[in-house]
Amino acid sequence: MMSASSSSSSSNPMSREDATLLPSIDDKYGGVRTEMTHPMDPSLFSSLLRASLSNWTLQGKKGVWIKLPKHLIGLAESAVKEGFWFHHAEKDYLMLAYWIPKDVHTLPANASHRVRIGAYVINHNKEVLVVQEKTGQFQGQGIWKFPTGVVNEGEDIHDGSVREVKEETGVDTEFVQILAFRQTHKTFFEKSDLFFVCMLKPLSLEINAQESEIEAAQWMPWEEYTKQPFVQKHELLRYMTDICSAKTDGGYEGSTPIRVSAPDQQGAPDQQGNLYYNTRDLHSRH
Amino acid sequence: MMSASSSSSSSNPMSREDATLLPSIDDKYGGVRTEMTHPMDPSLFSSLLRASLSNWTLQGKKGVWIKLPKHLIGLAESAVKEGFWFHHAEKDYLMLAYWIPKDVHTLPANASHRVRIGAYVINHNKEVLVVQEKTGQFQGQGIWKFPTGVVNEGEDIHDGSVREVKEETGVDTEFVQILAFRQTHKTFFEKSDLFFVCMLKPLSLEINAQESEIEAAQWMPWEEYTKQPFVQKHELLRYMTDICSAKTDGGYEGSTPIRVSAPDQQGAPDQQGNLYYNTRDLHSRH
């Protein structure tokens, strides 16, 4: 058996020609990836996996990834018995990982943070856009708060803030800047949370509260918002109102995004991303 | 069978008294959590799970969590057949989730971002702390770059930056502020990346480069660092050098952390966290 027989050409990325090895593709980092798509007897999977691992070892491969869709989770036990661990999981699949060399693995860490936004939207009458939520801690307490939400997978923070405001209140907005952000830990299981306070400029005023999540939404005089006992009570909210006031009154500068390309950490072509920084302070120098 | 028999009292959180139901504890959000710890025949697990789901449904429970340690992954197939999906996985366990009500679930999203730091450490001679890495894209190319690293699970960003600099170079530092941050997507699989550029003040000068990851480390004159073709070539690095220069020359303000408590989004007691904001602009108003 040729040691290269399990590696695929780019025209045939998941070759099954050699039935004694698992189909795999080489990754860019000296490792291999296998994605199981069809049911297989677990004992057959075990023997193919063992043969494949021997083969990958001979080839000097490092990391091994096995992606198991939900309906093939019955194969996971075989991989665990060969020393695989869980790298991450999404709704429909589990990703298992293994490191062939004897040294410490250099596989990327699993995602550790959720990203959320809170939206500060104030109109020309110094009224702030606030909502009462149907679920969660604050339901039924008459507390008016900024629209908040989770940034979707793959979504830019600023896009997420505009989308959440639109979904919850029907108000169109333009992103201005990130005023502050907060990191907390163990917000759910072992995961952490990054919460970005975004300032947005309203482009429309009419409110259409989202039925599923929002009890009520309104434009509320800023002073009235800040006087709520709920806002006064919590340290974070007092800071947030101070920062928002400082922004509206002028003089406070947060972080504004610009689109920049950057070298990929894994050696891929330059990546596009958003760099958020204090544009006023930087550009005032030029 | 009493419908309450699967719920535990706080003194006996994982009661096994009733062998026809899975042990579970109520969570704070109207759901239940089951953590499997001992091997069980998959067909027994299936029948216990079905009985438990009926029971939880009668009780009006919403979310159901099943945590399976790696060595019990053989039970996952039974849960998938009952309609469970994967919520997340860590090295040693898979968390499965299920939503009993007919409406859209309100379970928290899986973590979507990794958090990394880059450290700008400059001494009184205007020399910047730079490293050459042993692995990755830049190995063997003679490129000097800022120390970078992944923030650990549960670690504050500023603590992560101080730790990474110490690990990679042996230099002790004090965190100053976050100068800028960048969000990129699909940096590994579907996950996103938040990269925080941190300024740190050196507290020691002697360098002890980390053997496993770092080829070399040195204090390099700032001008020499910025003149590297690698730095000149990449848009992100040009911005970063401009921002770092603006910080050192004075006038540029980033985000400084303060410890604040905040209302927990899930209704738990107030959480401690770090709020990062432009302290200069806020405090200059007072």
Interface residues (C-beta under 8 A of the other chain):
Chain A: K70 H71 I73 G74 A76 E77 V80 W85 F86 H87 H88 A89 E90 K91 D92 Y93 L94 M95 D103 V104 T106 P108 A109 N110 A111 S112 H113 R114 V115 R116 T135 G136 Q137 T148 V150 V151 N152 E153 G154 D156 I157 L179 A180 F181 R182 Q183 T184 H185 K186 T187 F188 F189 E190 K191 S192 D193 L194 S212 F230 H234 E235 L236 L237 Y239 D242 I243 A246 D249 G251 Y252 E253 G254 S255 I258 V260 S261 A262 P263 D264 Q265 Q266 G267 D270 Q271 Q272 G273 N274 L275 Y276 Y277 N278 D281 L282 S284 R285
Chain B: K70 H71 I73 G74 A76 E77 V80 W85 F86 H87 H88 A89 E90 K91 D92 Y93 L94 M95 V104 T106 P108 A109 N110 A111 S112 H113 R114 V115 R116 T135 G136 Q137 T148 V150 V151 N152 E153 G154 D156 I157 L179 A180 F181 R182 Q183 T184 H185 K186 T187 F188 F189 E190 K191 S192 D193 L194 S212 F230 H234 E235 L236 L237 Y239 D242 I243 A246 D249 G251 Y252 E253 G254 S255 I258 V260 S261 A262 P263 D264 Q265 Q266 G267 D270 Q271 Q272 G273 N274 L275 Y276 Y277 N278 D281 L282 S284 R285
